Amino acid sequence: MTDDAAGPPREVLRLGAIPGATPDKWAARWHARFPEVRLQVEYFDDAGQLERLRAGTADVGYLRLPEGEDLDAVVADPETFHRVLLYREDPVVCASREHWIAAAEESVTAEDIAGEPMVDPADMVDPADGDVHAPQSGAQLARAERLAMEVVASGAGLLILPNSVARMLSRKDVVIRRIEDRPGYAVGLCWLRSADDEAVQEFIGVARGRRAGSVRSAGSAETSGRSGRSGRATPAGARGGRPQPGAGPRPGSRRGRPPRGRRPKR
């Protein structure tokens, strides 16, 4: 594989991943198709991804946006960045097993949990803790969320997280229930237009499920910021959207929920 721009062939493609992301299938497909270009996956916190791309810390980066925010609105500099939406991730609420939420079979509504005390992981972050451009371990990345989950387990409040992050931090004394009527998190990939080349385009194709041997259509939806797929689908390489086959019952049933404020009988 050679670069579209003048210069030597790329030897390494750096992917900036985020907590909850699981790009293992992408990495396996990439290695099988392009063994001459090493895919280097480094994990960072959700925040600061655009700055990392600008600084050249990563060539392509995951973006997971706060609930209800649009990818195009956040990446508001189309002259600088390419972006593509891959899927939308369900929001979930985490609660102590002693909380009434534990009696809800699979989901609750935003109205159900309105007025409940909430735990904010941001309150547990040390501003002087670490460099936004430095790759970190999964344990470091989730430190604030893990502390927040401990507070939840004590029964002191509820915690709302993307599904993939909640599952990554799951523990036996905490239950996780989908929130039915919240917009969820947009998840996509972003990269600098100035760094766009054949390797980046091929990786975007792998992430979007393009089969080996298919013709790459430069300038298609993959660089326009539009996925072309249903926004509810969860592609290979990511977790946290709708459950996949074999992952348990489909969320949506509200049977079994007790009246608000009452704990389930033991």
N, C-alpha and C positions, 0 to 999 in steps of 0.2 A: 504494500500500500504506500502510495506517495501522497504528499500534500498537494492541494490544488494550487496554493501559492508557492512562489519560488522559495527554495530552501531545502535542507536535507529532510529525508523521510522522518516521520514521527516515530519515536521508539516507545513512548509512554503516553497513555491517555489517563488523566487524573479525574476521577469522579468524586465529587464532594457529596457524601451521603449524610443522612440525618437520623436521629433516634427513631426506631421503629421500622426504618427502611430495610429491606432484605434483597439486595441486588444480586444474590448468589446465582440465580438463573441467568441473569443478564451476563454476569462474568463468565459463566460456563459457556454460553453461546458465543460470546466474544472470543474467548480463547480458542474455541473450535474453529471459528471462521477466520480469525486474524491473529494467529499465534505470534506473528512477527511484531505486533504492537501490544505491549503489556498494559493491562487495565489495572491501574492503581486506585483502590478504593480507600478513602479516608473519611472518617466520621467527624462531623462537627455538630454544634448545636444548631437549632433551627435559625436563630438570629444571625444576621451578618453574611448571608450567603452571597448577595449581590456584591458586597464589598470584597469578598474572597475572589469572586470571578474577576472583578476589576483589577485586583492585585496580582492575579495570575496564580493564586494558591490552588485553584481547581480549574480544569478546562470545561467541565460540565457539572452543574450542581442541581441537586433536588431543591425544590421550593415547596414548602407546605405553609399555606396562608391561614391566618386567623379566620374563624368562622364567618362566612358571608362575604369575605373579601374576594374580589375578582383578580385573576392572574394578570390581566391586561392593566388593571388599575394600579397594582402594586409594581409591576415592571413597566413603569410609565415612560420609559425611554426607549422607544422602538428603534431609534437610530443607533443605539448602543448594544441592545440585547436581542437575541432570538429567544423565544419561549414557546413551550408546547404543554398544554394541559393533558395529563394522562388519566386522572380519575378523581373522584371526590371521596373523601374518607369520612366515615360516620363519627359523630361525637358520641362519647359515652360518659356515664357518670359512675364514679367509684364510691362505694359506701361500705361501712362496717357491716359484717354479717349480722350484727345485732340491730341494724337499722331496718325500718319498715320496707325500704327499697328491696331488701333481700327477698321479700315475698312476691315481688313482681317477677313473672316467669322469664321475660326476655327484654322488656322495654318499659320506659316511663315517658311522660311528656314533660315539656318545659314547664307547664303549669303545675304539674305534680310537685316539682322540686323548687318552685318559686318560693322565696322566703326562707329556705333552708340555709344554714350557715355554710359558706363555701371556703375552701382552702385554696390559696393562690401560691403556686410554686415560686413565682417571682419574689415573694416576700422572704424566701429562704436562700436567695442568691446573694453571694458576696460580690459587690461590684468590682473588687480587686482580684477576683478569682479567675486567673487564666487569660490567655490571649485568644481573641476571636479567630485569628488566622492559624492557630496551632491545632493540629488534629489531636483528638482526645480518645480515650477508651470509652466503651459503652457505659461503664460504671461512672466515669467522670461526667459524661454527657447527661446522665439521668439522675445526678446526685440530688438536685433540688426536687425533682419529681418523686424520688424515692423517699426523701424526708417528708414530702407532702403526703405520700401514701401511708407513711407511719402515723401521721396525724389522723388520717381518715380511718385507719384501723382502730384507733383509740376511741372512735365515735364522736370526735370533736367537730366534724364537718364533712362535706362532700367535695369531690374533686372531679372536674370535667376535663377530659383529655381526648386527643385523637385515639381511635380504637387501637391502632398498632402500638402506640406508646403505652396505653393502659395494659395491653396483653403482655408487652415486654416486661412490665413492672408488676405483673399479677402476683398475688400472694393469697394464702389460704384463708386469711381472716378478712379479706376484702372481696366484695362482689362487684361485678361490672355489668351494667345494663345500658342498652342503647337508648338515646334520647330521640324520640320519634320525629319531633317537629322543629328541629334546628337545622340550619343550612349545611353544616358540615364544613370540612376543610378541603380546599382545592389543592391538589398535589400535581406538580409538573416538573419539567426540567428547563433549565435556563443556561445560556452560554453567550459569550461575547460574539458579536458579528465579526469583529476584527480577528477573532481566533477561530472562526468557522473554517473547516477544511474537510477533506474527504473522511478522515478518521472520525471526526465529530459527527458528521452526517450519517456514517455507517452505524455509530453507536445509537443515535436517535432512532434509526431504523430497527435496531435490535430491541430497544426499549419499547417500541410501539408494535413489536411482534412481526416485523417484516421477515419473511422467510429467506433463507440463504439462496442466493442465485437470482432473486428478484431484482428488477431494475430500480435503481434509486432515482427518484424524481426530484432533483434539486429544485428548491423554490416552491415545493408543494406545501400541503397543510402542516408538515412537520416543522417548517420554518416560519409559518405564518402566525403561530401562537394558537392554532385551532387543531384539536386532536383529530377530528373526523370520526371519533368513536363516541359511543354513549358515555356520558360523563359519570355514570354509575358503575362502570366496569372497573375491575381491579386487574391490571396486567401482571404478567410475571415480573418479579423483581420488587413487588411492593405488597404490603399487608395492610389491613385495616379498613377496607371497604366492606362490601357485603360478604358474608361468609361464603367460602367456596365449598364445592362438594366434599363431603367427608368432614366438614368443620363443625357439624352440629346443626341444630334446627335453625331455620331461617327466622331472623328477628321479625317482630311485628305483632305477635300475640300479646295482648294485655291481660289475658285471663290470669286470675290468681292474685291480682293486686288488692291488698286490703285497703280499707278507708284510710285516707291520708292521716298520718300522725300515729297510727296504731302499729304496734309491732306484731309480727306473726306469732301465733301460738307455738310453743315448743312441743 
